């Protein structure tokens, strides 16, 4: 777990967005994928951030992203 790089988050995010294109999930994977991409960007900008902070940031983004996406849609 300690060797999570920013590109891992980016790969996860883009993979989830790609799966969202083919599955009718109601934009659930889009909010989770967007959260992963944002964590990857923050991890790239702040490379000293630990994996624990990245995981918490991802969880907050994933949980907050879905209701926000529903409200804006």
N, C-alpha and C positions, 0 to 999 in steps of 0.2 A: 504494500500500500504506500510505502514512502517514496516510491519512484514514479508517481503519477505526474506526468508532464502536461503542459498546456495542450499539446496536440492530441492527447488521449481524450480530453474533454471535447475538443473540436470534432474529433472523429465520432465520438458517441453522439454528439448533437446532430451532426450531418447525417449519420446513420438513422437516427430517430426521425429526422425530417424526411428522409428518403422512404422509410417505412410508412410514414403518414400519407405519402402520395398514393400508396397502393392499398391501404386498409381504411375502412370507414370507421375510424375511432372517434370521430367528433372533435377533432383538434386536441385531444388529450396528449398525444405524442408530440404535437407541435409545441405546446407550452413546455413540456419536459425537455425537448430538444433545444429550444431556445434558451432555456435555463443552462443547459450544458455548454452551449456556445458562449454565453455570457461569462460563465465561470472560466472557460478556456481563455477568453480575452482578458479577464481580470488576472488570471494566473500568469499570463504572458507579460502583463504590465507590472505585476508585483511578484517576481519569481521567488521571493523569500517566504511567501505564504505557505503554510503547512497544509497537508492533505485534510486535516481536521477542519480547518477553516473553509477549505474548498468544498468539503462535503456538506457543511452547514449552509454555506451560501447556495449550493445546488438545491438542497432540500427546501430552503426558504423560497427560492425562485420557482421551483417546481410546484410547490403548494400554492403560492400566491399567483402564479402565472395563469392557471386555469380559470379561476373566477374573474380575473382581470380580462382575459381573452373573451370570456363569455359576455362580460359587460360591454366591451368595446365593439363586439360583433353585432 
